[in-house]
C-alpha cells in the first residue's frame, strides 16, 4: 500500500475509532402533512470494506482520494449499503476531511426500503467532528418520510452505529 493509500486508510480508521458526533435534528413535518411521526432509536454493528479508487486525472494532487464503500448492517437495521467517499489529508499529522454518500437498502425495525446517508467529517489534529444525516426525502417504500442522524463508534476492532430517527406512523 503506498503512502497516499496508507494516509487515507489512517483517516478512515481514525474516523471510525473516534466517537461520531451526531448532530441532533428533529424532523419537522410540514403543516400540510397530517401524518403522526414516531421517534425511534436503532443500534447495531456493521462491517465496512473501503476500496481506494484510481484517480481519473493523473495530475490530481496526492492528498486527495476517492473510495468506494460497501457495508453490511446488523441489529435494528438489517441491510447493506454502497457508497462513495472523497477524502483530503494535509501535511499536518491528524488533520484531514471527508465527505461520503451511501445508499442503504434493508429493514429498519421491521420496515423495509432504501434511504441515503450523507457524511461530513473533519479531523483537526486528531479531534474528529462527524455528521451523518439522512438525506431529506430519500426514504423509499416503508421508509418513506425517514429523517434522522447516525453516529458511529469503533471499539475492540468492531464498528457499531447509533441511529436516532423519525418515521411517519404506519396506518
Rosetta constraint file for C-alpha pairs under 8 A:
AtomPair CA 1 CA 5 HARMONIC 6.03 0.50
AtomPair CA 1 CA 6 HARMONIC 6.31 0.50
AtomPair CA 2 CA 6 HARMONIC 6.18 0.50
AtomPair CA 3 CA 7 HARMONIC 6.04 0.50
AtomPair CA 4 CA 8 HARMONIC 6.29 0.50
AtomPair CA 4 CA 62 HARMONIC 6.50 0.50
AtomPair CA 4 CA 63 HARMONIC 6.83 0.50
AtomPair CA 5 CA 9 HARMONIC 5.97 0.50
AtomPair CA 5 CA 52 HARMONIC 7.04 0.50
AtomPair CA 6 CA 10 HARMONIC 5.98 0.50
AtomPair CA 7 CA 11 HARMONIC 6.40 0.50
AtomPair CA 7 CA 89 HARMONIC 7.40 0.50
AtomPair CA 8 CA 12 HARMONIC 6.28 0.50
AtomPair CA 8 CA 65 HARMONIC 7.04 0.50
AtomPair CA 8 CA 87 HARMONIC 7.07 0.50
AtomPair CA 8 CA 88 HARMONIC 7.93 0.50
AtomPair CA 8 CA 89 HARMONIC 7.32 0.50
AtomPair CA 9 CA 13 HARMONIC 6.07 0.50
AtomPair CA 10 CA 14 HARMONIC 5.92 0.50
AtomPair CA 11 CA 15 HARMONIC 5.98 0.50
AtomPair CA 11 CA 89 HARMONIC 7.99 0.50
AtomPair CA 11 CA 94 HARMONIC 7.71 0.50
AtomPair CA 11 CA 96 HARMONIC 6.94 0.50
AtomPair CA 12 CA 16 HARMONIC 6.38 0.50
AtomPair CA 13 CA 17 HARMONIC 6.06 0.50
AtomPair CA 14 CA 18 HARMONIC 6.11 0.50
AtomPair CA 15 CA 19 HARMONIC 7.77 0.50
AtomPair CA 15 CA 20 HARMONIC 7.54 0.50
AtomPair CA 15 CA 121 HARMONIC 7.75 0.50
AtomPair CA 15 CA 123 HARMONIC 7.91 0.50
AtomPair CA 15 CA 128 HARMONIC 6.74 0.50
AtomPair CA 15 CA 130 HARMONIC 7.87 0.50
AtomPair CA 16 CA 20 HARMONIC 7.61 0.50
AtomPair CA 16 CA 152 HARMONIC 6.54 0.50
AtomPair CA 16 CA 153 HARMONIC 5.65 0.50
AtomPair CA 16 CA 154 HARMONIC 5.31 0.50
AtomPair CA 16 CA 159 HARMONIC 7.10 0.50
AtomPair CA 17 CA 153 HARMONIC 5.98 0.50
AtomPair CA 17 CA 154 HARMONIC 4.60 0.50
AtomPair CA 17 CA 155 HARMONIC 6.84 0.50
AtomPair CA 18 CA 128 HARMONIC 6.65 0.50
AtomPair CA 18 CA 153 HARMONIC 6.33 0.50
AtomPair CA 18 CA 154 HARMONIC 7.03 0.50
AtomPair CA 19 CA 128 HARMONIC 7.78 0.50
AtomPair CA 19 CA 151 HARMONIC 7.35 0.50
AtomPair CA 19 CA 152 HARMONIC 6.30 0.50
AtomPair CA 19 CA 153 HARMONIC 5.06 0.50
AtomPair CA 19 CA 154 HARMONIC 7.60 0.50
AtomPair CA 20 CA 128 HARMONIC 7.53 0.50
AtomPair CA 20 CA 129 HARMONIC 6.80 0.50
AtomPair CA 20 CA 130 HARMONIC 5.18 0.50
AtomPair CA 20 CA 131 HARMONIC 7.13 0.50
AtomPair CA 20 CA 151 HARMONIC 4.67 0.50
AtomPair CA 20 CA 152 HARMONIC 5.04 0.50
AtomPair CA 20 CA 153 HARMONIC 6.29 0.50
AtomPair CA 21 CA 129 HARMONIC 5.98 0.50
AtomPair CA 21 CA 130 HARMONIC 5.21 0.50
AtomPair CA 21 CA 131 HARMONIC 6.25 0.50
AtomPair CA 21 CA 151 HARMONIC 6.09 0.50
AtomPair CA 22 CA 130 HARMONIC 6.89 0.50
AtomPair CA 22 CA 131 HARMONIC 5.60 0.50
AtomPair CA 22 CA 132 HARMONIC 6.82 0.50
AtomPair CA 22 CA 149 HARMONIC 6.12 0.50
AtomPair CA 22 CA 150 HARMONIC 5.96 0.50
AtomPair CA 22 CA 151 HARMONIC 5.11 0.50
AtomPair CA 23 CA 131 HARMONIC 6.20 0.50
AtomPair CA 23 CA 149 HARMONIC 6.84 0.50
AtomPair CA 24 CA 148 HARMONIC 7.99 0.50
AtomPair CA 24 CA 149 HARMONIC 6.73 0.50
AtomPair CA 25 CA 148 HARMONIC 6.55 0.50
AtomPair CA 25 CA 149 HARMONIC 6.99 0.50
AtomPair CA 26 CA 148 HARMONIC 7.30 0.50
AtomPair CA 26 CA 166 HARMONIC 7.88 0.50
AtomPair CA 27 CA 147 HARMONIC 5.94 0.50
AtomPair CA 27 CA 148 HARMONIC 7.13 0.50
AtomPair CA 27 CA 166 HARMONIC 6.69 0.50
AtomPair CA 29 CA 33 HARMONIC 6.41 0.50
AtomPair CA 29 CA 37 HARMONIC 7.90 0.50
AtomPair CA 35 CA 168 HARMONIC 6.00 0.50
AtomPair CA 35 CA 169 HARMONIC 6.89 0.50
AtomPair CA 36 CA 168 HARMONIC 5.67 0.50
AtomPair CA 36 CA 169 HARMONIC 5.68 0.50
AtomPair CA 37 CA 166 HARMONIC 6.29 0.50
AtomPair CA 37 CA 167 HARMONIC 5.45 0.50
AtomPair CA 37 CA 168 HARMONIC 4.27 0.50
AtomPair CA 37 CA 169 HARMONIC 5.62 0.50
AtomPair CA 38 CA 166 HARMONIC 5.38 0.50
AtomPair CA 38 CA 167 HARMONIC 5.39 0.50
AtomPair CA 38 CA 168 HARMONIC 6.01 0.50
AtomPair CA 38 CA 169 HARMONIC 5.99 0.50
AtomPair CA 39 CA 164 HARMONIC 7.53 0.50
AtomPair CA 39 CA 165 HARMONIC 5.83 0.50
AtomPair CA 39 CA 166 HARMONIC 4.37 0.50
AtomPair CA 39 CA 167 HARMONIC 6.74 0.50
AtomPair CA 40 CA 164 HARMONIC 6.01 0.50
AtomPair CA 40 CA 165 HARMONIC 5.42 0.50
AtomPair CA 40 CA 166 HARMONIC 5.99 0.50
AtomPair CA 40 CA 167 HARMONIC 8.00 0.50
AtomPair CA 41 CA 162 HARMONIC 7.39 0.50
AtomPair CA 41 CA 163 HARMONIC 5.71 0.50
AtomPair CA 41 CA 164 HARMONIC 4.61 0.50
AtomPair CA 41 CA 165 HARMONIC 6.26 0.50
AtomPair CA 42 CA 75 HARMONIC 7.82 0.50
AtomPair CA 42 CA 76 HARMONIC 5.25 0.50
AtomPair CA 42 CA 77 HARMONIC 6.88 0.50
AtomPair CA 42 CA 108 HARMONIC 7.88 0.50
AtomPair CA 42 CA 109 HARMONIC 7.67 0.50
AtomPair CA 42 CA 162 HARMONIC 5.99 0.50
AtomPair CA 42 CA 163 HARMONIC 4.96 0.50
AtomPair CA 42 CA 164 HARMONIC 6.45 0.50
AtomPair CA 42 CA 165 HARMONIC 7.98 0.50
AtomPair CA 43 CA 75 HARMONIC 6.19 0.50
AtomPair CA 43 CA 76 HARMONIC 5.71 0.50
AtomPair CA 43 CA 77 HARMONIC 7.40 0.50
AtomPair CA 43 CA 160 HARMONIC 7.35 0.50
AtomPair CA 43 CA 161 HARMONIC 5.58 0.50
AtomPair CA 43 CA 162 HARMONIC 4.69 0.50
AtomPair CA 43 CA 163 HARMONIC 6.15 0.50
AtomPair CA 44 CA 73 HARMONIC 7.27 0.50
AtomPair CA 44 CA 74 HARMONIC 5.51 0.50
AtomPair CA 44 CA 75 HARMONIC 4.13 0.50
AtomPair CA 44 CA 76 HARMONIC 6.03 0.50
AtomPair CA 44 CA 77 HARMONIC 6.99 0.50
AtomPair CA 44 CA 160 HARMONIC 5.56 0.50
AtomPair CA 44 CA 161 HARMONIC 5.61 0.50
AtomPair CA 44 CA 162 HARMONIC 7.04 0.50
AtomPair CA 45 CA 73 HARMONIC 6.07 0.50
AtomPair CA 45 CA 74 HARMONIC 5.25 0.50
AtomPair CA 45 CA 75 HARMONIC 6.34 0.50
AtomPair CA 45 CA 158 HARMONIC 7.40 0.50
AtomPair CA 45 CA 159 HARMONIC 5.61 0.50
AtomPair CA 45 CA 160 HARMONIC 3.97 0.50
AtomPair CA 45 CA 161 HARMONIC 5.95 0.50
AtomPair CA 46 CA 71 HARMONIC 6.54 0.50
AtomPair CA 46 CA 72 HARMONIC 5.36 0.50
AtomPair CA 46 CA 73 HARMONIC 4.42 0.50
AtomPair CA 46 CA 74 HARMONIC 5.87 0.50
AtomPair CA 46 CA 158 HARMONIC 7.76 0.50
AtomPair CA 46 CA 159 HARMONIC 5.56 0.50
AtomPair CA 46 CA 160 HARMONIC 5.84 0.50
AtomPair CA 46 CA 161 HARMONIC 7.36 0.50
AtomPair CA 47 CA 71 HARMONIC 5.48 0.50
AtomPair CA 47 CA 72 HARMONIC 5.34 0.50
AtomPair CA 47 CA 73 HARMONIC 6.88 0.50
AtomPair CA 47 CA 158 HARMONIC 7.73 0.50
AtomPair CA 47 CA 159 HARMONIC 6.53 0.50
AtomPair CA 48 CA 69 HARMONIC 6.83 0.50
AtomPair CA 48 CA 70 HARMONIC 5.65 0.50
AtomPair CA 48 CA 71 HARMONIC 4.40 0.50
AtomPair CA 48 CA 72 HARMONIC 6.72 0.50
AtomPair CA 49 CA 69 HARMONIC 5.85 0.50
AtomPair CA 49 CA 70 HARMONIC 5.17 0.50
AtomPair CA 49 CA 71 HARMONIC 6.42 0.50
AtomPair CA 50 CA 67 HARMONIC 6.26 0.50
AtomPair CA 50 CA 68 HARMONIC 5.83 0.50
AtomPair CA 50 CA 69 HARMONIC 4.97 0.50
AtomPair CA 50 CA 70 HARMONIC 6.76 0.50
AtomPair CA 51 CA 67 HARMONIC 5.27 0.50
AtomPair CA 51 CA 68 HARMONIC 5.20 0.50
AtomPair CA 51 CA 69 HARMONIC 6.67 0.50
AtomPair CA 52 CA 65 HARMONIC 7.38 0.50
AtomPair CA 52 CA 66 HARMONIC 6.07 0.50
AtomPair CA 52 CA 67 HARMONIC 4.37 0.50
AtomPair CA 52 CA 68 HARMONIC 6.58 0.50
AtomPair CA 53 CA 65 HARMONIC 7.57 0.50
AtomPair CA 53 CA 66 HARMONIC 5.42 0.50
AtomPair CA 53 CA 67 HARMONIC 5.13 0.50
AtomPair CA 53 CA 68 HARMONIC 6.82 0.50
AtomPair CA 54 CA 66 HARMONIC 7.42 0.50
AtomPair CA 55 CA 60 HARMONIC 6.87 0.50
AtomPair CA 55 CA 65 HARMONIC 7.51 0.50
AtomPair CA 55 CA 66 HARMONIC 7.40 0.50
AtomPair CA 60 CA 64 HARMONIC 7.22 0.50
AtomPair CA 63 CA 87 HARMONIC 7.99 0.50
AtomPair CA 63 CA 88 HARMONIC 5.52 0.50
AtomPair CA 63 CA 89 HARMONIC 5.24 0.50
AtomPair CA 63 CA 90 HARMONIC 6.58 0.50
AtomPair CA 64 CA 86 HARMONIC 7.39 0.50
AtomPair CA 64 CA 87 HARMONIC 5.62 0.50
AtomPair CA 64 CA 88 HARMONIC 4.58 0.50
AtomPair CA 64 CA 89 HARMONIC 6.74 0.50
AtomPair CA 65 CA 86 HARMONIC 5.71 0.50
AtomPair CA 65 CA 87 HARMONIC 4.94 0.50
AtomPair CA 65 CA 88 HARMONIC 6.37 0.50
AtomPair CA 66 CA 84 HARMONIC 7.25 0.50
AtomPair CA 66 CA 85 HARMONIC 5.63 0.50
AtomPair CA 66 CA 86 HARMONIC 4.59 0.50
AtomPair CA 66 CA 87 HARMONIC 6.24 0.50
AtomPair CA 67 CA 84 HARMONIC 5.78 0.50
AtomPair CA 67 CA 85 HARMONIC 5.05 0.50
AtomPair CA 67 CA 86 HARMONIC 6.52 0.50
AtomPair CA 68 CA 82 HARMONIC 7.42 0.50
AtomPair CA 68 CA 83 HARMONIC 5.78 0.50
AtomPair CA 68 CA 84 HARMONIC 4.65 0.50
AtomPair CA 68 CA 85 HARMONIC 6.25 0.50
AtomPair CA 69 CA 81 HARMONIC 7.64 0.50
AtomPair CA 69 CA 82 HARMONIC 5.43 0.50
AtomPair CA 69 CA 83 HARMONIC 4.80 0.50
AtomPair CA 69 CA 84 HARMONIC 5.79 0.50
AtomPair CA 69 CA 85 HARMONIC 7.15 0.50
AtomPair CA 69 CA 102 HARMONIC 7.56 0.50
AtomPair CA 70 CA 80 HARMONIC 7.36 0.50
AtomPair CA 70 CA 81 HARMONIC 5.74 0.50
AtomPair CA 70 CA 82 HARMONIC 4.72 0.50
AtomPair CA 70 CA 83 HARMONIC 6.66 0.50
AtomPair CA 71 CA 80 HARMONIC 5.36 0.50
AtomPair CA 71 CA 81 HARMONIC 5.08 0.50
AtomPair CA 71 CA 82 HARMONIC 6.56 0.50
AtomPair CA 72 CA 78 HARMONIC 7.75 0.50
AtomPair CA 72 CA 79 HARMONIC 5.91 0.50
AtomPair CA 72 CA 80 HARMONIC 4.44 0.50
AtomPair CA 72 CA 81 HARMONIC 6.67 0.50
AtomPair CA 73 CA 77 HARMONIC 6.05 0.50
AtomPair CA 73 CA 78 HARMONIC 5.18 0.50
AtomPair CA 73 CA 79 HARMONIC 5.10 0.50
AtomPair CA 73 CA 80 HARMONIC 5.75 0.50
AtomPair CA 74 CA 78 HARMONIC 4.83 0.50
AtomPair CA 74 CA 79 HARMONIC 6.98 0.50
AtomPair CA 76 CA 108 HARMONIC 5.91 0.50
AtomPair CA 76 CA 109 HARMONIC 5.49 0.50
AtomPair CA 77 CA 106 HARMONIC 6.96 0.50
AtomPair CA 77 CA 107 HARMONIC 5.72 0.50
AtomPair CA 77 CA 108 HARMONIC 4.45 0.50
AtomPair CA 77 CA 109 HARMONIC 6.53 0.50
AtomPair CA 78 CA 106 HARMONIC 5.51 0.50
AtomPair CA 78 CA 107 HARMONIC 5.22 0.50
AtomPair CA 78 CA 108 HARMONIC 6.50 0.50
AtomPair CA 79 CA 104 HARMONIC 7.04 0.50
AtomPair CA 79 CA 105 HARMONIC 5.58 0.50
AtomPair CA 79 CA 106 HARMONIC 3.97 0.50
AtomPair CA 79 CA 107 HARMONIC 6.29 0.50
AtomPair CA 80 CA 104 HARMONIC 5.74 0.50
AtomPair CA 80 CA 105 HARMONIC 5.54 0.50
AtomPair CA 80 CA 106 HARMONIC 6.40 0.50
AtomPair CA 81 CA 102 HARMONIC 6.10 0.50
AtomPair CA 81 CA 103 HARMONIC 5.29 0.50
AtomPair CA 81 CA 104 HARMONIC 4.21 0.50
AtomPair CA 81 CA 105 HARMONIC 6.06 0.50
AtomPair CA 82 CA 102 HARMONIC 5.37 0.50
AtomPair CA 82 CA 103 HARMONIC 5.65 0.50
AtomPair CA 82 CA 104 HARMONIC 6.91 0.50
AtomPair CA 83 CA 100 HARMONIC 6.99 0.50
AtomPair CA 83 CA 101 HARMONIC 5.43 0.50
AtomPair CA 83 CA 102 HARMONIC 3.82 0.50
AtomPair CA 83 CA 103 HARMONIC 6.22 0.50
AtomPair CA 84 CA 100 HARMONIC 5.54 0.50
AtomPair CA 84 CA 101 HARMONIC 5.69 0.50
AtomPair CA 84 CA 102 HARMONIC 6.51 0.50
AtomPair CA 85 CA 98 HARMONIC 6.81 0.50
AtomPair CA 85 CA 99 HARMONIC 5.74 0.50
AtomPair CA 85 CA 100 HARMONIC 4.14 0.50
AtomPair CA 85 CA 101 HARMONIC 6.71 0.50
AtomPair CA 86 CA 98 HARMONIC 5.54 0.50
AtomPair CA 86 CA 99 HARMONIC 5.47 0.50
AtomPair CA 86 CA 100 HARMONIC 6.29 0.50
AtomPair CA 87 CA 96 HARMONIC 7.42 0.50
AtomPair CA 87 CA 97 HARMONIC 5.72 0.50
AtomPair CA 87 CA 98 HARMONIC 4.29 0.50
AtomPair CA 87 CA 99 HARMONIC 6.68 0.50
AtomPair CA 88 CA 96 HARMONIC 5.52 0.50
AtomPair CA 88 CA 97 HARMONIC 5.23 0.50
AtomPair CA 88 CA 98 HARMONIC 6.29 0.50
AtomPair CA 89 CA 95 HARMONIC 6.24 0.50
AtomPair CA 89 CA 96 HARMONIC 4.10 0.50
AtomPair CA 89 CA 97 HARMONIC 6.40 0.50
AtomPair CA 90 CA 95 HARMONIC 5.89 0.50
AtomPair CA 90 CA 96 HARMONIC 5.89 0.50
AtomPair CA 91 CA 95 HARMONIC 7.84 0.50
AtomPair CA 92 CA 125 HARMONIC 7.14 0.50
AtomPair CA 93 CA 125 HARMONIC 6.34 0.50
AtomPair CA 93 CA 126 HARMONIC 7.84 0.50
AtomPair CA 94 CA 123 HARMONIC 6.40 0.50
AtomPair CA 94 CA 124 HARMONIC 6.42 0.50
AtomPair CA 94 CA 125 HARMONIC 4.27 0.50
AtomPair CA 94 CA 126 HARMONIC 4.49 0.50
AtomPair CA 94 CA 127 HARMONIC 7.87 0.50
AtomPair CA 95 CA 122 HARMONIC 7.47 0.50
AtomPair CA 95 CA 123 HARMONIC 4.93 0.50
AtomPair CA 95 CA 124 HARMONIC 4.64 0.50
AtomPair CA 95 CA 125 HARMONIC 4.73 0.50
AtomPair CA 95 CA 126 HARMONIC 6.36 0.50
AtomPair CA 96 CA 122 HARMONIC 5.85 0.50
AtomPair CA 96 CA 123 HARMONIC 5.14 0.50
AtomPair CA 96 CA 124 HARMONIC 6.88 0.50
AtomPair CA 97 CA 120 HARMONIC 7.81 0.50
AtomPair CA 97 CA 121 HARMONIC 5.53 0.50
AtomPair CA 97 CA 122 HARMONIC 4.24 0.50
AtomPair CA 97 CA 123 HARMONIC 6.09 0.50
AtomPair CA 98 CA 119 HARMONIC 7.70 0.50
AtomPair CA 98 CA 120 HARMONIC 6.03 0.50
AtomPair CA 98 CA 121 HARMONIC 5.17 0.50
AtomPair CA 98 CA 122 HARMONIC 6.46 0.50
AtomPair CA 99 CA 118 HARMONIC 7.52 0.50
AtomPair CA 99 CA 119 HARMONIC 5.33 0.50
AtomPair CA 99 CA 120 HARMONIC 4.67 0.50
AtomPair CA 99 CA 121 HARMONIC 6.33 0.50
AtomPair CA 100 CA 118 HARMONIC 5.89 0.50
AtomPair CA 100 CA 119 HARMONIC 4.91 0.50
AtomPair CA 100 CA 120 HARMONIC 6.80 0.50
AtomPair CA 101 CA 116 HARMONIC 6.92 0.50
AtomPair CA 101 CA 117 HARMONIC 5.77 0.50
AtomPair CA 101 CA 118 HARMONIC 4.75 0.50
AtomPair CA 101 CA 119 HARMONIC 6.30 0.50
AtomPair CA 102 CA 116 HARMONIC 5.63 0.50
AtomPair CA 102 CA 117 HARMONIC 5.35 0.50
AtomPair CA 102 CA 118 HARMONIC 6.78 0.50
AtomPair CA 103 CA 114 HARMONIC 6.84 0.50
AtomPair CA 103 CA 115 HARMONIC 5.77 0.50
AtomPair CA 103 CA 116 HARMONIC 4.43 0.50
AtomPair CA 103 CA 117 HARMONIC 6.47 0.50
AtomPair CA 104 CA 114 HARMONIC 5.39 0.50
AtomPair CA 104 CA 115 HARMONIC 5.36 0.50
AtomPair CA 104 CA 116 HARMONIC 5.96 0.50
AtomPair CA 104 CA 117 HARMONIC 7.39 0.50
AtomPair CA 105 CA 112 HARMONIC 7.80 0.50
AtomPair CA 105 CA 113 HARMONIC 5.92 0.50
AtomPair CA 105 CA 114 HARMONIC 4.33 0.50
AtomPair CA 105 CA 115 HARMONIC 6.79 0.50
AtomPair CA 106 CA 112 HARMONIC 5.56 0.50
AtomPair CA 106 CA 113 HARMONIC 5.79 0.50
AtomPair CA 106 CA 114 HARMONIC 6.38 0.50
AtomPair CA 107 CA 111 HARMONIC 5.18 0.50
AtomPair CA 107 CA 112 HARMONIC 4.17 0.50
AtomPair CA 107 CA 113 HARMONIC 6.56 0.50
AtomPair CA 108 CA 112 HARMONIC 6.31 0.50
AtomPair CA 111 CA 142 HARMONIC 5.40 0.50
AtomPair CA 111 CA 143 HARMONIC 6.44 0.50
AtomPair CA 112 CA 141 HARMONIC 6.75 0.50
AtomPair CA 112 CA 142 HARMONIC 5.38 0.50
AtomPair CA 112 CA 143 HARMONIC 6.31 0.50
AtomPair CA 113 CA 139 HARMONIC 6.91 0.50
AtomPair CA 113 CA 140 HARMONIC 5.20 0.50
AtomPair CA 113 CA 141 HARMONIC 4.98 0.50
AtomPair CA 113 CA 142 HARMONIC 5.65 0.50
AtomPair CA 113 CA 143 HARMONIC 5.31 0.50
AtomPair CA 113 CA 144 HARMONIC 7.80 0.50
AtomPair CA 114 CA 138 HARMONIC 7.58 0.50
AtomPair CA 114 CA 139 HARMONIC 5.56 0.50
AtomPair CA 114 CA 140 HARMONIC 5.29 0.50
AtomPair CA 114 CA 141 HARMONIC 7.34 0.50
AtomPair CA 114 CA 143 HARMONIC 6.68 0.50
AtomPair CA 115 CA 134 HARMONIC 7.07 0.50
AtomPair CA 115 CA 135 HARMONIC 7.51 0.50
AtomPair CA 115 CA 138 HARMONIC 5.01 0.50
AtomPair CA 115 CA 139 HARMONIC 4.29 0.50
AtomPair CA 115 CA 140 HARMONIC 6.49 0.50
AtomPair CA 115 CA 143 HARMONIC 7.30 0.50
AtomPair CA 115 CA 146 HARMONIC 7.72 0.50
AtomPair CA 116 CA 134 HARMONIC 5.77 0.50
AtomPair CA 116 CA 135 HARMONIC 5.55 0.50
AtomPair CA 116 CA 138 HARMONIC 5.73 0.50
AtomPair CA 116 CA 139 HARMONIC 7.20 0.50
AtomPair CA 117 CA 132 HARMONIC 6.38 0.50
AtomPair CA 117 CA 133 HARMONIC 5.53 0.50
AtomPair CA 117 CA 134 HARMONIC 4.60 0.50
AtomPair CA 117 CA 135 HARMONIC 5.84 0.50
AtomPair CA 118 CA 131 HARMONIC 7.97 0.50
AtomPair CA 118 CA 132 HARMONIC 5.51 0.50
AtomPair CA 118 CA 133 HARMONIC 5.31 0.50
AtomPair CA 118 CA 134 HARMONIC 6.28 0.50
AtomPair CA 118 CA 135 HARMONIC 6.29 0.50
AtomPair CA 119 CA 130 HARMONIC 7.25 0.50
AtomPair CA 119 CA 131 HARMONIC 5.73 0.50
AtomPair CA 119 CA 132 HARMONIC 4.47 0.50
AtomPair CA 119 CA 133 HARMONIC 6.69 0.50
AtomPair CA 120 CA 130 HARMONIC 5.89 0.50
AtomPair CA 120 CA 131 HARMONIC 5.31 0.50
AtomPair CA 120 CA 132 HARMONIC 6.58 0.50
AtomPair CA 121 CA 128 HARMONIC 7.14 0.50
AtomPair CA 121 CA 129 HARMONIC 5.67 0.50
AtomPair CA 121 CA 130 HARMONIC 4.40 0.50
AtomPair CA 121 CA 131 HARMONIC 6.37 0.50
AtomPair CA 122 CA 128 HARMONIC 5.83 0.50
AtomPair CA 122 CA 129 HARMONIC 5.43 0.50
AtomPair CA 122 CA 130 HARMONIC 6.63 0.50
AtomPair CA 123 CA 127 HARMONIC 5.25 0.50
AtomPair CA 123 CA 128 HARMONIC 4.38 0.50
AtomPair CA 123 CA 129 HARMONIC 6.38 0.50
AtomPair CA 124 CA 128 HARMONIC 6.54 0.50
AtomPair CA 130 CA 151 HARMONIC 7.73 0.50
AtomPair CA 131 CA 149 HARMONIC 7.57 0.50
AtomPair CA 131 CA 150 HARMONIC 7.56 0.50
AtomPair CA 131 CA 151 HARMONIC 7.36 0.50
AtomPair CA 132 CA 149 HARMONIC 5.64 0.50
AtomPair CA 132 CA 150 HARMONIC 5.27 0.50
AtomPair CA 132 CA 151 HARMONIC 6.55 0.50
AtomPair CA 133 CA 147 HARMONIC 7.86 0.50
AtomPair CA 133 CA 148 HARMONIC 5.97 0.50
AtomPair CA 133 CA 149 HARMONIC 4.46 0.50
AtomPair CA 133 CA 150 HARMONIC 6.34 0.50
AtomPair CA 134 CA 138 HARMONIC 7.44 0.50
AtomPair CA 134 CA 146 HARMONIC 7.43 0.50
AtomPair CA 134 CA 147 HARMONIC 5.56 0.50
AtomPair CA 134 CA 148 HARMONIC 5.48 0.50
AtomPair CA 134 CA 149 HARMONIC 6.22 0.50
AtomPair CA 135 CA 147 HARMONIC 7.47 0.50
AtomPair CA 136 CA 145 HARMONIC 7.92 0.50
AtomPair CA 136 CA 146 HARMONIC 7.66 0.50
AtomPair CA 136 CA 147 HARMONIC 6.49 0.50
AtomPair CA 137 CA 144 HARMONIC 7.03 0.50
AtomPair CA 137 CA 145 HARMONIC 6.01 0.50
AtomPair CA 137 CA 146 HARMONIC 7.19 0.50
AtomPair CA 137 CA 147 HARMONIC 7.94 0.50
AtomPair CA 138 CA 144 HARMONIC 7.28 0.50
AtomPair CA 138 CA 145 HARMONIC 7.79 0.50
AtomPair CA 138 CA 146 HARMONIC 7.61 0.50
AtomPair CA 139 CA 143 HARMONIC 4.92 0.50
AtomPair CA 139 CA 144 HARMONIC 4.20 0.50
AtomPair CA 139 CA 145 HARMONIC 5.89 0.50
AtomPair CA 139 CA 146 HARMONIC 5.53 0.50
AtomPair CA 140 CA 144 HARMONIC 4.50 0.50
AtomPair CA 140 CA 145 HARMONIC 7.91 0.50
AtomPair CA 143 CA 167 HARMONIC 7.12 0.50
AtomPair CA 144 CA 167 HARMONIC 7.62 0.50
AtomPair CA 144 CA 168 HARMONIC 7.96 0.50
AtomPair CA 145 CA 166 HARMONIC 7.95 0.50
AtomPair CA 145 CA 167 HARMONIC 5.74 0.50
AtomPair CA 145 CA 168 HARMONIC 6.23 0.50
AtomPair CA 146 CA 165 HARMONIC 6.91 0.50
AtomPair CA 146 CA 166 HARMONIC 5.80 0.50
AtomPair CA 146 CA 167 HARMONIC 4.84 0.50
AtomPair CA 146 CA 168 HARMONIC 7.49 0.50
AtomPair CA 147 CA 165 HARMONIC 5.51 0.50
AtomPair CA 147 CA 166 HARMONIC 5.36 0.50
AtomPair CA 147 CA 167 HARMONIC 6.77 0.50
AtomPair CA 148 CA 163 HARMONIC 7.18 0.50
AtomPair CA 148 CA 164 HARMONIC 5.57 0.50
AtomPair CA 148 CA 165 HARMONIC 3.99 0.50
AtomPair CA 148 CA 166 HARMONIC 6.20 0.50
AtomPair CA 149 CA 163 HARMONIC 5.90 0.50
AtomPair CA 149 CA 164 HARMONIC 5.57 0.50
AtomPair CA 149 CA 165 HARMONIC 6.44 0.50
AtomPair CA 150 CA 161 HARMONIC 6.65 0.50
AtomPair CA 150 CA 162 HARMONIC 5.55 0.50
AtomPair CA 150 CA 163 HARMONIC 4.29 0.50
AtomPair CA 150 CA 164 HARMONIC 6.31 0.50
AtomPair CA 151 CA 161 HARMONIC 5.70 0.50
AtomPair CA 151 CA 162 HARMONIC 5.26 0.50
AtomPair CA 151 CA 163 HARMONIC 6.54 0.50
AtomPair CA 152 CA 159 HARMONIC 7.00 0.50
AtomPair CA 152 CA 160 HARMONIC 5.64 0.50
AtomPair CA 152 CA 161 HARMONIC 4.48 0.50
AtomPair CA 152 CA 162 HARMONIC 6.33 0.50
AtomPair CA 153 CA 159 HARMONIC 5.77 0.50
AtomPair CA 153 CA 160 HARMONIC 5.37 0.50
AtomPair CA 153 CA 161 HARMONIC 6.47 0.50
AtomPair CA 154 CA 158 HARMONIC 5.36 0.50
AtomPair CA 154 CA 159 HARMONIC 4.46 0.50
AtomPair CA 154 CA 160 HARMONIC 6.30 0.50
AtomPair CA 155 CA 159 HARMONIC 6.73 0.50
